[in-house]
């Protein structure tokens, strides 16, 4: 039971070391980088490239959209990065829970 009591940074670090979480985080960072590049090159100021990383960081980005947003297109980038990080932690936590020791412990316990 003492092994179940971990600190929050330990849990986050462990969740972010799973392959699905790292892949998701890499895709989100690439999409955010792409949206920033497209918006920077767009001289008309009408770029809708930020919609793609917003969809990639759903459902948390919907909550962020309800908050008062900072002025300008660049104020939204840190919020999307935080949403991607939180989603990656949740994905990593789910991946660890589904493939963790709890599944193998229950199988070995049923053999005895």
C-alpha positions in Angstrom: 0.0 0.0 0.0 3.0 2.3 0.5 3.8 2.0 -3.1 0.5 3.6 -4.1 1.3 6.8 -2.3 3.3 8.8 -4.8 3.8 12.5 -5.1 2.2 14.5 -7.9 5.5 15.2 -9.7 6.4 11.5 -9.5 3.0 10.6 -11.0 3.3 13.2 -13.8 6.9 12.1 -14.6 5.8 8.5 -14.7 2.8 9.3 -16.9 4.9 11.3 -19.3 7.3 8.4 -19.9 4.8 6.3 -21.7 5.0 6.0 -25.5 1.4 7.1 -26.2 1.8 10.2 -24.1 5.0 11.2 -25.7 3.6 10.6 -29.2 0.6 12.7 -28.4 2.7 15.5 -27.0 5.0 15.4 -30.0 2.1 15.7 -32.4 0.5 18.5 -30.4 3.8 20.5 -30.2 4.3 20.0 -34.0 0.7 21.2 -34.7 1.2 24.2 -32.5 4.5 25.0 -34.2 2.9 24.7 -37.6 0.0 27.0 -36.6 2.5 29.6 -35.3 4.5 29.4 -38.5 1.4 29.7 -40.7 0.1 32.6 -38.6 3.5 34.4 -38.7 3.6 34.1 -42.5 0.0 35.2 -43.0 0.1 38.9 -43.6 -3.7 39.3 -43.7 -4.2 38.4 -40.1 -7.0 36.0 -41.0 -5.3 32.7 -40.4 -7.4 29.9 -39.0 -4.5 27.6 -38.4 -5.0 27.8 -34.6 -8.1 25.7 -35.0 -6.2 22.5 -35.8 -4.1 22.4 -32.5 -7.3 23.5 -30.6 -9.1 20.4 -31.9 -6.0 18.3 -31.1 -6.1 19.4 -27.5 -9.8 18.7 -26.9 -11.6 18.4 -24.5 -9.5 20.6 -22.3 -9.2 23.4 -24.9 -13.0 23.9 -24.7 -12.6 24.8 -21.1 -9.8 27.2 -21.9 -12.0 28.8 -24.6 -14.5 29.8 -21.9 -11.8 31.8 -20.1 -11.0 35.4 -21.1 -8.2 35.0 -23.7 -5.2 37.3 -23.9 -4.9 39.8 -26.7 -3.3 38.7 -30.0 -2.7 35.3 -31.6 0.4 34.5 -29.5 -1.4 34.6 -26.2 -3.2 31.4 -27.0 0.0 29.3 -27.6 0.9 28.8 -23.9 -2.7 27.8 -23.1 -2.6 25.2 -25.9 0.7 23.9 -24.6 -0.7 23.5 -21.1 -3.8 21.7 -22.5 -1.5 19.3 -24.5 0.6 18.6 -21.4 -2.4 17.9 -19.2 -3.9 15.6 -21.9 -0.6 13.8 -22.3 -0.4 13.2 -18.6 -3.9 11.7 -18.7 -3.1 9.6 -21.7 0.1 8.4 -20.0 -1.8 7.6 -16.8 -4.4 5.6 -18.7 -1.7 3.7 -20.6 0.1 2.9 -17.3 -3.2 1.8 -15.7 -4.1 -0.4 -18.6 -0.7 -2.0 -19.0 0.7 -1.7 -15.4 1.4 -4.2 -12.7 -2.1 -4.3 -11.5 -3.1 -6.5 -14.5 -0.2 -8.9 -14.1 -0.7 -9.2 -10.3 -4.3 -10.2 -10.7 -3.4 -12.9 -13.2 -0.7 -14.3 -11.1 -2.9 -14.3 -8.0 -5.6 -16.3 -9.8 -3.1 -19.1 -10.5 -2.4 -19.8 -6.8 
